[in-house]
């Protein structure tokens, strides 16, 4: 028998397919800052400049911020010390090392100016005592230079505003890296050293690395060089305060060497939040 299509009831319209809900960035933890500039020092180290939506953030030299991104539908955050000075208007600056296979840094590494990130509030007790009259010895490895650069700027700014240069016992900045291209802010620190405002001691630990071709500066690890550095810079252990930032093995070795040189344990301050970046 033929089917009478005119007698059929119209077929109900198919309901639209609803998308499967995905995890979203929690309310209150949405992006609140923009990457405005980046400089790749090497294939694994970059300088990132980030601008807060709400303007400059108040912090103390040496403190860190959590940088966060949405990764696979969830907010992933890691702490990074600010390399910029608290007095700088506007942007925050960070040194970031890429860790292949990490949960955050590969995504962070793909950022380009204009991309959005989440910046948490400043935290940390590794801060500069700007009223300390002792000579400052700032020692770091790798990206650990970041908080020390912030401290150095805070130390020098008041003197510069009065037209005074610390020519008698200028701060000493010691930066150890594997290869010379990793010497972040090298040109800036060399200018300050040339002007007599600081003593700058860069060193590389892998002299046979191809990136170190032509390197004529110091070679070796910080703990092995501290005796010679103390002799050439005229460090007086009783009137020196040391700030350290880098990997835990370096900090432990350098603390031992500094106390052996006569610097009191309570005059040695180290960043304690450090963990392998991910």
Buried (B, 14 or more C-beta within 10 A) or exposed (E): EEEEEEEEEEEEEEEEEEEEEEEEBEEEBEBBBBBBEBEEBBEBBBBBBBBBEEEBBEBBBBBBBBBBBBEEEBBBBBBBBBBBBBEBEEBBBBBBBBBEEBBBBBBBBEBEEEBBBBBBEBEBEBBBBEEEEBBBBBBBBBBBBBBBBBBBBBBBBEEEEEEEBBEEBBBBBBBBBBBBBBBBBBEEBBEBBEEEBBBBBBBBBEBEBEBBEEBEEBBEBBBBBBEEBBEEBEBEBEEBBBBBBBBEEBBEBBBEBBBEBEBEEEBBBBBEEBEEBE
